[in-house]
């Protein structure tokens, strides 16, 4: 499929798709004319990347998942812990902000 088709089907912008390609997270085939030829597997990979990025999983973790260096469950457990830490920090910041306003 073309870049336009995968853009439409994935809901991602051309710039995002090309960014993930430049990061080595996506490697579409090339046609004889040099144009990218995205497969269903590429679409699946993009959708997975999109979901993981929505969960704020770092690119390094996504790379490790794709290479098989780490399991999804382990990655999600680490991310959940990181999010809990961020949530606690945000709560402390919000409390401090309220206290200063008062």
N, C-alpha and C positions, 0 to 999 in steps of 0.2 A: 504494500500500500504506500501511497505517497505521503509526504510530510503533511499535506493538507488533510488527507484522510485520517491519519493517526492523530492529528491535532483535534479534529472533530470528535473522533471516537474516544479519545482519552480525556478531553476537556482541558488539556494543557496547551500552553502557547508554544509556538515554534521555537521561541528563544529558550524556554525551559527544556524542551525536548533536546535541542542542540547542546544545552549546557550539560545535561546528564550524559549525553554522548561524549562530550569533551572530557567529562570526569571519568570516563571508562565504565559507566554503569549501563550503557546501551551500545550495541554494536550492530547496526543494521547492515544488511548486505548492500552491495552497490550494483546497479544495473550497468550495462555496457556503456551507456551514455554518462556514467558517473553519478547519476542521481541515486539517492538513498532509496532502498526498497525495504520497508518495514514489514515485519511478519506479525502473525498473531502472538507469537512468543514475545516479540518486542512490545506489543501492546500490553500484554500481561505484566511484563517487567515494569513498564511505565506506571501502570495502575498500582502495582505494589509499591513502587517508589513514592508515588503520590500519597498513598495511605501512610506509609512510614514517615514521610516528611510532615504530614498533618499531625502525626504523633510526636513531632519534633525529634525524630531519630536522626543523629548526625550522619553525614555522608560516609564517613569512615565505617560506621556500623553497618550501613546498607551494603557497602563494598564487601565487608567481612561476611555478611549474610549471603550475598551472591556468589562468593568464592567458596562457600561451604566451611569457612573458618569458624563460624559460630552458628548456633541454632537460633531459630526465631524465638523460641520460648526464653532463652537466655538473654537475647537482645531486648525483648519486651520487659523482662524482669528488671534489667539494668535501667531501662528508660523509665519505668514506673517509679523506681527509686529516685532517679534524677528529678522527675516531675514532682514527687513528694517534697524533695528538698527545695525546689524552686517555689512550690506552694507555701511552704513554711516561711521562706525568706520574704515572699510577697505579703504574707499575713503580718509578719513583724514590721515590714515597711509601712503597711496600711495603718497598723496600730500606732506607730510613731508619727505618722502624718496626722492622724486624728488628734493625738496628744498635743502636738505642736499647734494645731489649729485652735484647740481649747485653751 
